[in-house]
Amino acid sequence: MRKLVVWNLMTLDGYFEGEQPWDLAFHNTAWGPELRALSERFGREGDLLVFGRKTYEGMAAYWPTAENEGTVKDYMNSIPKLAVSRTVKDAAWNNTRVVSDPVAELKRLKAEDGKTIFIFGSAELVASMIAAGLVDEYRICIAPVLLGSGNPLFKKASEQTQLKLTGSTAAANGAVILTYEVVKAA
């Protein structure tokens, strides 16, 4: 059975982007050798990336022509991807297929053999995966900044999710990378 892992950067006050979509300037406060190494590791560990429509559109606009990204660019462009959307029918970014029912699709994919499935960004998609009980692990990089306002990574939920800290790493620039496993109900 495959794991579904949520990965994102967020500010200490909980935002994964600023007031405007793709306002990610705060990422520069966290980016450094530790995050580059982690990003490269994700490329070896995973075999599928999942994005909500908005995140997919931003990633698809950036990665095919990204400069100075080396190994990370290579895996971002080559790894299979799912774009979750009810309005987009065709996805032009290499190795992408569009799905409209992510809960059913990810239940099916998690039951198959394979490597880790990652959701990058995509707060609304993450909220639906949390509600469906499909997330196995969260890997969150806390950027050393208080943004003050923006789009929160975690949306309101109908119930509490118990987590177990399984790893923490402090980067030289003050960012902290946290790994939490979801504690499944007995």
Phi and psi in degrees as GROMACS dihedral restraints (atoms count N, CA, C in turn):
[ dihedral_restraints ]
;  ai    aj    ak    al  type     phi  dphi    fc
    3     4     5     6     1   -86.1    20    10
    4     5     6     7     1   156.2    20    10
    6     7     8     9     1   -97.1    20    10
    7     8     9    10     1   144.4    20    10
    9    10    11    12     1  -105.9    20    10
   10    11    12    13     1   116.9    20    10
   12    13    14    15     1  -117.6    20    10
   13    14    15    16     1   130.0    20    10
   15    16    17    18     1   -93.4    20    10
   16    17    18    19     1   127.1    20    10
   18    19    20    21     1  -123.7    20    10
   19    20    21    22     1   133.2    20    10
   21    22    23    24     1  -163.3    20    10
   22    23    24    25     1   160.6    20    10
   24    25    26    27     1  -100.4    20    10
   25    26    27    28     1   142.3    20    10
   27    28    29    30     1  -147.6    20    10
   28    29    30    31     1   159.1    20    10
   30    31    32    33     1   -76.4    20    10
   31    32    33    34     1   164.9    20    10
   33    34    35    36     1   -59.2    20    10
   34    35    36    37     1   -29.5    20    10
   36    37    38    39     1   -91.3    20    10
   37    38    39    40     1    14.6    20    10
   39    40    41    42     1    96.0    20    10
   40    41    42    43     1     8.7    20    10
   42    43    44    45     1   -98.5    20    10
   43    44    45    46     1   138.1    20    10
   45    46    47    48     1  -101.0    20    10
   46    47    48    49     1    -8.4    20    10
   48    49    50    51     1  -156.3    20    10
   49    50    51    52     1   161.8    20    10
   51    52    53    54     1   -74.6    20    10
   52    53    54    55     1  -161.5    20    10
   54    55    56    57     1   -62.7    20    10
   55    56    57    58     1   -34.4    20    10
   57    58    59    60     1   -98.5    20    10
   58    59    60    61     1   144.2    20    10
   60    61    62    63     1   -54.5    20    10
   61    62    63    64     1   138.2    20    10
   63    64    65    66     1    66.6    20    10
   64    65    66    67     1    20.3    20    10
   66    67    68    69     1   -81.9    20    10
   67    68    69    70     1    88.3    20    10
   69    70    71    72     1  -116.5    20    10
   70    71    72    73     1    21.8    20    10
   72    73    74    75     1   -56.3    20    10
   73    74    75    76     1   -30.2    20    10
   75    76    77    78     1   -64.3    20    10
   76    77    78    79     1   -18.6    20    10
   78    79    80    81     1   -56.3    20    10
   79    80    81    82     1   -30.5    20    10
   81    82    83    84     1   -63.5    20    10
   82    83    84    85     1   -22.5    20    10
   84    85    86    87     1   -75.8    20    10
   85    86    87    88     1   -17.4    20    10
   87    88    89    90     1  -108.7    20    10
   88    89    90    91     1   -24.9    20    10
   90    91    92    93     1   -68.0    20    10
   91    92    93    94     1   136.8    20    10
   93    94    95    96     1  -178.3    20    10
   94    95    96    97     1  -167.6    20    10
   96    97    98    99     1   -60.2    20    10
   97    98    99   100     1   -34.1    20    10
   99   100   101   102     1   -66.7    20    10
  100   101   102   103     1   -43.8    20    10
  102   103   104   105     1   -71.7    20    10
  103   104   105   106     1   -33.9    20    10
  105   106   107   108     1   -61.9    20    10
  106   107   108   109     1   -47.1    20    10
  108   109   110   111     1   -61.9    20    10
  109   110   111   112     1   -40.8    20    10
  111   112   113   114     1   -64.7    20    10
  112   113   114   115     1   -42.3    20    10
  114   115   116   117     1   -60.7    20    10
  115   116   117   118     1   -41.2    20    10
  117   118   119   120     1   -66.2    20    10
  118   119   120   121     1   -37.6    20    10
  120   121   122   123     1   -63.5    20    10
  121   122   123   124     1   -40.0    20    10
  123   124   125   126     1   -56.7    20    10
  124   125   126   127     1   -38.6    20    10
  126   127   128   129     1   -63.7    20    10
  127   128   129   130     1   -30.2    20    10
  129   130   131   132     1   -84.5    20    10
  130   131   132   133     1   -32.3    20    10
  132   133   134   135     1   -81.1    20    10
  133   134   135   136     1   -34.4    20    10
  135   136   137   138     1  -100.8    20    10
  136   137   138   139     1   161.7    20    10
  138   139   140   141     1  -134.1    20    10
  139   140   141   142     1    11.2    20    10
  141   142   143   144     1  -159.4    20    10
  142   143   144   145     1   134.0    20    10
  144   145   146   147     1  -112.3    20    10
  145   146   147   148     1   141.5    20    10
  147   148   149   150     1  -124.9    20    10
  148   149   150   151     1   134.2    20    10
  150   151   152   153     1  -134.4    20    10
  151   152   153   154     1   144.1    20    10
  153   154   155   156     1   -70.7    20    10
  154   155   156   157     1   167.1    20    10
  156   157   158   159     1   -55.9    20    10
  157   158   159   160     1   -48.4    20    10
  159   160   161   162     1   -63.9    20    10
  160   161   162   163     1   -43.7    20    10
  162   163   164   165     1   -66.7    20    10
  163   164   165   166     1   -41.4    20    10
  165   166   167   168     1   -56.9    20    10
  166   167   168   169     1   -47.9    20    10
  168   169   170   171     1   -60.7    20    10
  169   170   171   172     1   -40.8    20    10
  171   172   173   174     1   -67.3    20    10
  172   173   174   175     1   -43.7    20    10
  174   175   176   177     1   -65.1    20    10
  175   176   177   178     1   -43.3    20    10
  177   178   179   180     1   -65.2    20    10
  178   179   180   181     1   -28.5    20    10
  180   181   182   183     1   -77.2    20    10
  181   182   183   184     1   -28.0    20    10
  183   184   185   186     1   -91.4    20    10
  184   185   186   187     1   -54.2    20    10
  186   187   188   189     1   -66.3    20    10
  187   188   189   190     1   -37.5    20    10
  189   190   191   192     1   -59.8    20    10
  190   191   192   193     1   -29.2    20    10
  192   193   194   195     1  -116.6    20    10
  193   194   195   196     1    11.8    20    10
  195   196   197   198     1   -57.8    20    10
  196   197   198   199     1   141.6    20    10
  198   199   200   201     1  -109.8    20    10
  199   200   201   202     1   149.6    20    10
  201   202   203   204     1    59.8    20    10
  202   203   204   205     1    32.8    20    10
  204   205   206   207     1  -111.8    20    10
  205   206   207   208     1   -10.1    20    10
  207   208   209   210     1    46.9    20    10
  208   209   210   211     1  -121.9    20    10
  210   211   212   213     1   -58.6    20    10
  211   212   213   214     1   -39.8    20    10
  213   214   215   216     1   -64.1    20    10
  214   215   216   217     1   -44.0    20    10
  216   217   218   219     1   -59.7    20    10
  217   218   219   220     1   -44.1    20    10
  219   220   221   222     1   -58.3    20    10
  220   221   222   223     1   -48.6    20    10
  222   223   224   225     1   -74.0    20    10
  223   224   225   226     1   -34.3    20    10
  225   226   227   228     1   -61.0    20    10
  226   227   228   229     1   -35.7    20    10
  228   229   230   231     1   -84.2    20    10
  229   230   231   232     1   -21.9    20    10
  231   232   233   234     1  -100.7    20    10
  232   233   234   235     1   -28.0    20    10
  234   235   236   237     1   -66.4    20    10
  235   236   237   238     1   144.5    20    10
  237   238   239   240     1   -62.0    20    10
  238   239   240   241     1   144.7    20    10
  240   241   242   243     1  -135.4    20    10
  241   242   243   244     1   147.6    20    10
  243   244   245   246     1  -113.7    20    10
  244   245   246   247     1   132.1    20    10
  246   247   248   249     1  -108.8    20    10
  247   248   249   250     1   123.2    20    10
  249   250   251   252     1   -95.7    20    10
  250   251   252   253     1   119.0    20    10
  252   253   254   255     1  -161.9    20    10
  253   254   255   256     1   145.4    20    10
  255   256   257   258     1   -97.4    20    10
  256   257   258   259     1    -9.3    20    10
  258   259   260   261     1  -110.9    20    10
  259   260   261   262     1   -36.1    20    10
  261   262   263   264     1   -78.0    20    10
  262   263   264   265     1   133.1    20    10
  264   265   266   267     1  -108.2    20    10
  265   266   267   268     1   -33.8    20    10
  267   268   269   270     1  -125.9    20    10
  268   269   270   271     1   140.0    20    10
  270   271   272   273     1  -118.4    20    10
  271   272   273   274     1   127.2    20    10
  273   274   275   276     1   -85.8    20    10
  274   275   276   277     1   -21.3    20    10
  276   277   278   279     1   -67.3    20    10
  277   278   279   280     1   137.0    20    10
  279   280   281   282     1   -44.4    20    10
  280   281   282   283     1   134.0    20    10
  282   283   284   285     1    60.3    20    10
  283   284   285   286     1    36.8    20    10
  285   286   287   288     1  -115.5    20    10
  286   287   288   289     1   137.9    20    10
  288   289   290   291     1  -126.4    20    10
  289   290   291   292     1   151.6    20    10
  291   292   293   294     1   -99.6    20    10
  292   293   294   295     1   136.1    20    10
  294   295   296   297     1  -129.1    20    10
  295   296   297   298     1   147.1    20    10
  297   298   299   300     1  -106.2    20    10
  298   299   300   301     1   -15.3    20    10
  300   301   302   303     1  -120.4    20    10
  301   302   303   304     1    83.8    20    10
  303   304   305   306     1   -67.3    20    10
  304   305   306   307     1   -30.7    20    10
  306   307   308   309     1   -63.8    20    10
  307   308   309   310     1   -51.5    20    10
  309   310   311   312     1   -63.0    20    10
  310   311   312   313     1   -43.4    20    10
  312   313   314   315     1   -65.1    20    10
  313   314   315   316     1   -44.0    20    10
  315   316   317   318     1   -73.4    20    10
  316   317   318   319     1   -31.6    20    10
  318   319   320   321     1   -59.3    20    10
  319   320   321   322     1   -45.8    20    10
  321   322   323   324     1   -64.1    20    10
  322   323   324   325     1   -47.1    20    10
  324   325   326   327     1   -67.6    20    10
  325   326   327   328     1   -36.4    20    10
  327   328   329   330     1   -64.2    20    10
  328   329   330   331     1   -29.6    20    10
  330   331   332   333     1   -75.8    20    10
  331   332   333   334     1   -16.1    20    10
  333   334   335   336     1   -82.8    20    10
  334   335   336   337     1   164.6    20    10
  336   337   338   339     1   -73.9    20    10
  337   338   339   340     1   149.6    20    10
  339   340   341   342     1   155.3    20    10
  340   341   342   343     1  -174.8    20    10
  342   343   344   345     1   -89.4    20    10
  343   344   345   346     1  -172.0    20    10
  345   346   347   348     1   -63.9    20    10
  346   347   348   349     1   140.7    20    10
  348   349   350   351     1  -101.1    20    10
  349   350   351   352     1   125.9    20    10
  351   352   353   354     1  -109.1    20    10
  352   353   354   355     1   137.7    20    10
  354   355   356   357     1  -105.4    20    10
  355   356   357   358     1   121.5    20    10
  357   358   359   360     1  -103.9    20    10
  358   359   360   361     1   134.4    20    10
  360   361   362   363     1    62.0    20    10
  361   362   363   364     1  -138.8    20    10
  363   364   365   366     1    60.9    20    10
  364   365   366   367     1    56.8    20    10
  366   367   368   369     1   -58.0    20    10
  367   368   369   370     1   -40.1    20    10
  369   370   371   372     1   -67.3    20    10
  370   371   372   373     1   -41.3    20    10
  372   373   374   375     1   -62.2    20    10
  373   374   375   376     1   -44.4    20    10
  375   376   377   378     1   -57.8    20    10
  376   377   378   379     1   -43.3    20    10
  378   379   380   381     1   -58.6    20    10
  379   380   381   382     1   -40.5    20    10
  381   382   383   384     1   -71.0    20    10
  382   383   384   385     1   -32.3    20    10
  384   385   386   387     1   -71.9    20    10
  385   386   387   388     1   -35.6    20    10
  387   388   389   390     1   -63.2    20    10
  388   389   390   391     1   -47.9    20    10
  390   391   392   393     1   -60.5    20    10
  391   392   393   394     1   -33.0    20    10
  393   394   395   396     1   -84.4    20    10
  394   395   396   397     1    -4.3    20    10
  396   397   398   399     1    71.7    20    10
  397   398   399   400     1    27.5    20    10
  399   400   401   402     1   -96.2    20    10
  400   401   402   403     1   -15.3    20    10
  402   403   404   405     1   -78.6    20    10
  403   404   405   406     1   130.5    20    10
  405   406   407   408     1   -99.7    20    10
  406   407   408   409     1   -28.2    20    10
  408   409   410   411     1  -156.8    20    10
  409   410   411   412     1   147.8    20    10
  411   412   413   414     1  -118.0    20    10
  412   413   414   415     1   131.7    20    10
  414   415   416   417     1  -121.5    20    10
  415   416   417   418     1   112.5    20    10
  417   418   419   420     1  -124.4    20    10
  418   419   420   421     1   129.4    20    10
  420   421   422   423     1  -100.1    20    10
  421   422   423   424     1   118.7    20    10
  423   424   425   426     1   -87.8    20    10
  424   425   426   427     1   114.5    20    10
  426   427   428   429     1   -77.3    20    10
  427   428   429   430     1   141.0    20    10
  429   430   431   432     1   -78.6    20    10
  430   431   432   433     1    66.8    20    10
  432   433   434   435     1  -157.4    20    10
  433   434   435   436     1   146.5    20    10
  435   436   437   438     1  -103.0    20    10
  436   437   438   439     1   115.5    20    10
  438   439   440   441     1   -80.9    20    10
  439   440   441   442     1   -31.5    20    10
  441   442   443   444     1    92.6    20    10
  442   443   444   445     1   -34.8    20    10
  444   445   446   447     1  -164.3    20    10
  445   446   447   448     1   163.5    20    10
  447   448   449   450     1   150.7    20    10
  448   449   450   451     1  -157.2    20    10
  450   451   452   453     1  -100.8    20    10
  451   452   453   454     1   116.4    20    10
  453   454   455   456     1   -70.8    20    10
  454   455   456   457     1   143.6    20    10
  456   457   458   459     1   -66.9    20    10
  457   458   459   460     1   -46.9    20    10
  459   460   461   462     1   -99.5    20    10
  460   461   462   463     1   124.8    20    10
  462   463   464   465     1   -90.6    20    10
  463   464   465   466     1   166.8    20    10
  465   466   467   468     1   -58.2    20    10
  466   467   468   469     1   142.0    20    10
  468   469   470   471     1  -129.8    20    10
  469   470   471   472     1   159.2    20    10
  471   472   473   474     1   -82.4    20    10
  472   473   474   475     1   -14.5    20    10
  474   475   476   477     1  -150.8    20    10
  475   476   477   478     1   164.7    20    10
  477   478   479   480     1   -79.2    20    10
  478   479   480   481     1   146.9    20    10
  480   481   482   483     1  -117.9    20    10
  481   482   483   484     1   121.0    20    10
  483   484   485   486     1   -80.2    20    10
  484   485   486   487     1   136.4    20    10
  486   487   488   489     1  -127.2    20    10
  487   488   489   490     1   153.5    20    10
  489   490   491   492     1  -124.4    20    10
  490   491   492   493     1   122.7    20    10
  492   493   494   495     1   -67.8    20    10
  493   494   495   496     1   123.6    20    10
  495   496   497   498     1  -116.9    20    10
  496   497   498   499     1    -5.3    20    10
  498   499   500   501     1  -172.6    20    10
  499   500   501   502     1   148.0    20    10
  501   502   503   504     1  -150.7    20    10
  502   503   504   505     1   138.5    20    10
  504   505   506   507     1  -139.1    20    10
  505   506   507   508     1   129.1    20    10
  507   508   509   510     1   -94.9    20    10
  508   509   510   511     1   129.7    20    10
  510   511   512   513     1   -86.1    20    10
  511   512   513   514     1   158.4    20    10
  513   514   515   516     1   -60.7    20    10
  514   515   516   517     1   -27.4    20    10
  516   517   518   519     1   -87.3    20    10
  517   518   519   520     1     3.1    20    10
  519   520   521   522     1    99.6    20    10
  520   521   522   523     1    -9.1    20    10
  522   523   524   525     1   -69.8    20    10
  523   524   525   526     1   152.4    20    10
  525   526   527   528     1  -127.3    20    10
  526   527   528   529     1   128.6    20    10
  528   529   530   531     1  -103.8    20    10
  529   530   531   532     1   119.3    20    10
  531   532   533   534     1  -113.9    20    10
  532   533   534   535     1   139.7    20    10
  534   535   536   537     1  -122.7    20    10
  535   536   537   538     1   123.4    20    10
  537   538   539   540     1  -122.4    20    10
  538   539   540   541     1   133.6    20    10
  540   541   542   543     1   -94.5    20    10
  541   542   543   544     1   140.2    20    10
  543   544   545   546     1   -76.5    20    10
  544   545   546   547     1   128.7    20    10
  546   547   548   549     1   -85.5    20    10
  547   548   549   550     1   112.5    20    10
  549   550   551   552     1   -79.2    20    10
  550   551   552   553     1   140.7    20    10
  552   553   554   555     1   -62.8    20    10
  553   554   555   556     1   141.6    20    10
